Each structure stands twice: as structure tokens, then as C-alpha cells.
Amino acid sequence: MGRWRLALGTAVSAACLALLLARVDLPAVLEAARAARPAWLLVATPLFAASIWTRAMRWRAILRPIAPISRGDAAALVLIGYAANNLLPARTGEVVRAVLLQRRHGASAVAGIGTIVLERVLDGLVLALMLAGTLALAGGSTVLRALAGIAGAGFLGVALALVLLATRPALAWRVIDVALRLAPAALAARVRALVERFLEGLTLLRGARAWGFVVAASVGAWVLEAAAYWAIGEAFALPLAPALYLGVSAAANLAIAAPSTSGGIGPYEFFAREVVVHFGAGVAAGTAYALALHAFVLLPVTVAGIALLWRRHLGLATLATARVMAPR
């Protein structure tokens, strides 16, 4: 399965890169890159850093019922997980973050994955709404409408399933028991233990107290990231209204939910360029913007994550060898 996923991801990334660069005047792209104003990085960087900090505080709030951790630890583990996602295929960073949570704080890694799944579903719903709202107000291409529709339906379905699991555990266990009825006893026991730990990560869904903060943080984090995208767009003098960068952020990040190579290279650039060109940017400037934007998003996070690994006396091998430990 891992090899097939890697092959599929590589194929998707290659296809998107081919579409990105097809019929593009590369000298014009280079000229647009040279004309960019790097001073706008001074605006984009703190905005992007604030978006990551907001996500880390959201994860800390989701974790609180199962593993209270400090703000610094939450931010460090989020950055390390993001770095792993950028370096390894199949979003391995989610597993790395959960395993390091277990090693450092003793929480179940499977429960940790449950909290991260909850994060991802919230992100997907917010992004789908942002993209749908942008398209409703400003129009959009068939490709962007398809992305908004597919992503919105997919994440809404997963969200409803998680709510059912968390709020109707008796029903969930009946379904699981039926599904495992024909499985060997040892395998059935193992799966039940894993599901039990996973459901611990959904504890937040059973109470309303922290929901206001978590939802607000989910929206705020993506608005801050979209503001950073706007600043990079200003560096390339793109003729987009600031609000349209909500659509840029949404389309680019929803696209990397599909299988792709490490860091979502290919789908991210293609859909970011698709949005800015649709709303008035030239193809060359839009291509240069998309490539520079992804480098801006990937490189600092990866460097920071690796630095935090070393600070904790862990090597890069930690990223490649992390596995979910036995639930406990």
C-alpha cells in the first residue's frame, strides 16, 4: 500500500507540474521573479508565523483533556510535524508528531493521531468554505468549483462521521463489533484497543466549552496565512484584491489533501496559479508567484522543525523511523 501511495503521489505531482509549466514562457517567469520586491517578506513572515502559532495553540486546546502541554511544546511539536510532512511522503509528519507527543508526555500516540485528524477536518471545512465563498462572490473556473465541491463534501462527510463516533460511542462500537465479527480474536482485540485510543483524541467533541476557541483559531489561522499570501502577492505586484487571497490559500491547501510528493509539490503550485490567473494575474507572474509562495511556506518551517529536533537531541532518523507505538 505504501509503495502504491508513493507511486500515485509522484504521478499526481508530476502531472500538476507538467500542467503548471506547459505553454509557459520560462524567461518571462524568471523576469517576473527578478522583478519581485523582497521587502514584502518583512510583512509576510510575521503573518505566517502567527498563523502557525495559532494552529499550535488550537492543538494545545484540543489536547488538553488527554495531555496538557505547554505553549512552547505545542508549537515545537507542530513545527516538527510540519517539517516531516515537507520531507517525507504520505503525510508522515502527523505520525511523527503523535509519536513525539507520546515519548515526551506519555499520551497515547493513537489518541494523538485522533486530535490531529480532528485538526485536519476542521482545516478542510474552513478552507472549503473560504474557497466556496470566494467563488460565490467573485466567480471561478470549472476546476476551482470542482475542487470546492469535492473537498467540501469530503470533509463534511468525515466531520459528521467523527461527531457520530464521539457523541454516539455505543452506536460506533456496535458497528465496529459487527465489522470485526469474522476477524481473528487477536486482531479484533488489537483493533478495538486502537479505536478506543483514537476516540480519546476526539474528547473535545463531547463538550462545548473549548469549541469557541478551537473554531475561532481554525478560522483565524487561515485568515493570517491568507494575509501572508497577500503580502507575497504584493511582492509580485499581482492585481488581486486582498480578500481574493482567501481563495488562493484555500485552493492551494485543499489541493495538497490529494496524494502527492512530500510537501504537496505540484498540486499546490498549480492551484495557487490557477486562482491568481483567473482573477487577473498574468501567467508568467502567476507561475513565479506560486513557485515563490510554496518555497516561502516550505523552507522556513522545514528548517525550524529540523532545528527543534536537534535541540531535543533527536536526529533526522527520527522522522524516517517514527511509528505509532502500542496503545497504552
C-alpha positions in Angstrom: 0.0 0.0 0.0 2.8 2.4 0.9 4.5 1.9 -2.5 1.3 2.3 -4.4 0.6 5.6 -2.5 4.1 6.8 -3.2 3.7 6.0 -6.9 0.3 7.7 -7.1 1.6 10.7 -5.3 4.6 11.0 -7.6 2.3 10.7 -10.6 -0.1 13.4 -9.3 2.8 15.8 -8.6 4.4 15.2 -12.0 1.1 15.8 -13.8 0.4 19.0 -11.9 4.0 20.3 -12.5 3.6 19.4 -16.2 0.3 21.4 -16.3 2.0 24.3 -14.4 4.8 24.6 -16.8 3.0 23.7 -20.1 3.0 26.6 -22.5 4.7 28.9 -20.0 7.3 31.4 -21.2 10.1 30.4 -18.8 12.2 33.6 -19.5 9.1 35.7 -18.6 8.7 33.7 -15.4 12.3 34.4 -14.5 11.9 38.1 -15.3 8.8 38.2 -13.0 10.8 36.6 -10.3 13.7 39.1 -10.7 11.2 42.0 -10.5 9.7 40.8 -7.2 10.2 43.1 -4.2 11.7 41.0 -1.3 10.9 43.7 1.3 7.4 42.4 1.4 8.8 39.3 3.1 9.1 41.5 6.2 5.3 41.7 6.2 4.6 38.1 5.2 6.9 36.4 7.7 5.3 37.5 10.9 1.8 36.9 9.5 2.8 33.3 8.5 4.5 32.8 11.9 1.4 34.0 13.7 -0.8 31.5 11.7 1.4 28.6 12.8 1.4 29.8 16.4 -2.4 30.0 16.3 -2.6 26.4 15.0 -0.3 25.2 17.8 -2.5 26.9 20.4 -5.5 25.3 18.8 -3.9 21.8 19.0 -3.0 22.5 22.6 -6.6 23.2 23.4 -7.7 20.0 21.6 -5.1 18.0 23.6 -6.0 19.5 27.0 -8.4 16.7 28.0 -5.8 14.0 27.3 -2.4 15.6 27.6 -2.0 19.1 29.0 1.2 20.6 27.4 2.9 23.9 27.4 2.6 26.5 24.6 6.3 26.0 23.7 5.9 22.2 23.4 2.8 22.6 21.3 4.5 24.9 18.9 7.6 22.8 18.7 5.8 19.5 18.0 3.6 21.2 15.4 6.7 22.6 13.6 8.5 19.2 13.7 5.4 17.5 12.3 5.1 20.1 9.5 8.8 19.6 8.7 8.3 15.9 8.5 5.4 16.4 6.1 7.6 18.5 3.9 10.4 15.9 3.9 8.6 12.6 3.8 5.7 11.3 1.7 2.2 10.3 2.8 1.9 13.0 5.5 4.2 11.0 7.8 4.6 14.2 9.9 1.2 13.5 11.5 2.6 10.2 12.8 5.9 11.8 13.9 4.0 14.5 15.9 1.9 11.9 17.6 4.8 9.6 18.4 6.9 12.5 19.9 3.8 13.5 21.9 3.8 10.0 23.4 7.5 10.0 24.1 7.6 13.4 25.7 4.3 13.5 27.5 3.2 9.8 27.8 -0.1 10.3 25.9 -1.2 7.5 23.6 0.1 8.1 20.1 -3.1 6.8 18.6 -5.1 9.3 20.7 -2.7 12.0 19.4 -3.5 11.0 15.9 -7.2 11.4 16.7 -6.5 15.0 17.8 -4.6 15.6 14.5 -7.4 14.1 12.4 -9.8 16.5 14.2 -7.5 19.4 13.3 -7.3 18.3 9.6 -11.1 18.0 9.3 -11.6 21.5 10.8 -9.0 22.9 8.4 -10.6 21.2 5.5 -14.1 22.6 6.4 -12.7 26.1 6.9 -10.8 26.0 3.6 -13.7 24.6 1.7 -16.0 27.4 3.0 -13.3 30.0 2.2 -13.0 28.8 -1.4 -16.7 28.4 -1.9 -17.3 32.0 -0.5 -14.6 33.4 -2.8 -16.1 31.7 -5.9 -19.6 32.7 -4.9 -18.7 36.4 -4.6 -16.1 36.7 -7.4 -16.8 33.8 -9.7 -14.4 31.0 -10.6 -13.3 28.4 -13.1 -14.8 24.9 -13.5 -11.6 23.4 -12.0 -11.9 25.6 -8.8 -15.6 24.9 -8.5 -15.0 21.2 -8.7 -12.2 21.4 -6.1 -14.5 23.3 -3.7 -17.4 20.9 -4.2 -15.4 17.7 -3.8 -13.4 19.0 -0.8 -16.4 20.4 0.9 -18.4 17.2 0.5 -15.5 15.0 1.6 -14.6 16.9 4.7 -18.2 17.4 5.7 -18.7 13.6 5.5 -15.7 12.9 7.6 -16.7 15.6 10.1 -20.2 14.0 10.5 -18.6 10.6 11.0 -16.2 11.9 13.7 -19.1 13.6 15.5 -21.1 10.3 15.4 -18.1 8.4 16.8 -17.5 10.9 19.6 -21.1 11.6 20.6 -22.7 8.2 20.0 -19.9 5.8 21.2 -22.3 2.9 21.8 -23.5 3.0 18.2 -19.9 3.3 17.0 -18.9 0.2 19.0 -21.9 -1.8 17.6 -20.8 -1.0 14.1 -17.1 -1.9 14.9 -18.1 -5.1 16.6 -20.1 -6.2 13.6 -17.2 -5.4 11.3 -14.8 -7.4 13.4 -17.0 -10.4 14.0 -15.2 -12.6 11.4 -11.7 -11.3 12.3 -9.3 -13.4 14.4 -9.6 -12.7 18.1 -6.1 -11.3 18.5 -6.6 -8.9 15.5 -10.1 -7.9 16.8 -8.7 -7.1 20.2 -5.8 -5.0 18.7 -8.2 -3.0 16.5 -10.6 -2.4 19.4 -7.7 -1.1 21.5 -6.6 1.2 18.7 -10.1 2.5 18.2 -10.5 3.2 21.9 -7.3 5.2 22.0 -8.3 7.1 18.8 -11.6 8.0 20.3 -9.8 9.6 23.2 -8.4 12.1 20.8 -12.0 13.2 20.0 -12.8 14.1 23.6 -13.3 17.7 22.7 -16.3 16.8 20.5 -18.2 15.7 23.6 -18.2 19.1 25.3 -18.9 22.7 24.1 -16.6 24.6 26.4 -13.5 24.7 24.2 -15.3 24.7 20.8 -15.5 28.5 20.5 -11.7 28.9 20.8 -10.9 26.0 18.5 -13.3 27.2 15.8 -12.1 30.8 16.1 -8.4 29.6 16.0 -9.1 27.5 12.9 -10.6 30.5 11.0 -8.0 32.9 12.4 -5.0 30.7 11.4 -6.2 30.5 7.8 -7.0 34.2 7.6 -3.5 35.0 8.8 -2.0 32.7 6.3 -4.1 34.2 3.5 -2.8 37.7 4.7 0.8 36.3 4.2 -0.2 35.2 0.7 -1.4 38.7 0.0 1.9 40.1 1.1 3.8 37.8 -1.2 1.3 38.7 -4.0 2.2 42.4 -3.4 5.9 41.5 -3.8 5.0 40.3 -7.3 2.6 43.2 -7.9 -0.4 40.9 -8.6 -3.6 42.8 -9.4 -5.7 40.9 -6.8 -7.9 42.4 -4.1 -6.7 41.3 -0.7 -9.9 39.2 0.0 -9.2 37.1 -3.0 -6.1 35.6 -1.3 -8.6 33.7 0.9 -9.3 31.7 -2.2 -5.7 31.3 -3.1 -4.9 29.9 0.3 -7.9 27.7 0.3 -7.4 26.2 -3.2 -3.6 25.6 -2.7 -4.0 23.9 0.6 -7.1 21.9 -0.3 -5.2 20.6 -3.4 -2.5 19.0 -1.2 -5.0 16.9 0.6 -4.8 14.7 -2.6 -1.9 12.2 -2.8 1.3 13.9 -3.9 5.0 14.0 -3.2 6.5 15.5 0.0 5.3 19.0 0.7 2.5 18.8 -1.8 4.8 20.0 -4.6 2.9 20.2 -7.9 -0.8 20.5 -6.8 -0.1 23.4 -4.5 1.6 25.5 -7.2 -0.9 24.6 -9.9 -3.9 25.6 -7.9 -2.3 28.7 -6.5 -1.5 29.8 -10.0 -5.0 28.8 -11.2 -6.6 31.2 -8.8 -4.4 34.2 -9.3 -4.5 33.9 -13.1 -8.3 33.5 -13.0 -8.6 36.8 -11.1 -6.3 38.8 -13.4 -2.6 37.9 -12.9 -0.5 37.2 -15.9 0.5 33.5 -16.4 4.2 34.3 -16.0 3.7 36.4 -12.9 1.3 33.9 -11.5 3.7 31.0 -12.1 6.6 32.9 -10.5 4.3 33.8 -7.5 3.1 30.2 -7.0 6.7 28.8 -7.0 8.0 31.5 -4.7 5.0 31.2 -2.4 5.5 27.5 -1.9 9.1 28.0 -1.2 8.2 30.6 1.4 5.8 28.2 3.1 8.0 25.1 3.0 11.6 26.3 3.6 11.4 28.2 7.0 9.1 25.6 8.5 11.4 22.8 7.5 14.5 24.5 8.8 12.8 25.4 12.1 11.5 21.8 12.5 14.9 20.3 12.0 16.5 22.8 14.4 13.9 21.9 17.0 14.7 18.2 16.5 18.4 18.8 17.1 17.6 21.0 20.1 15.9 17.9 21.6 18.9 15.8 20.7 17.0 13.9 18.1 18.3 13.3 14.6 16.7 13.3 11.2 16.3 9.5 11.5 13.5 10.2 14.0 11.4 11.5 11.1 12.0 8.4 8.9 11.6 5.8 11.6 8.7 7.1 13.7 5.9 4.5 14.1 2.8 4.5 16.2 3.7 2.6 19.4 1.4 0.1 21.0 -1.6 1.9 22.6 -1.5 2.4 26.3 
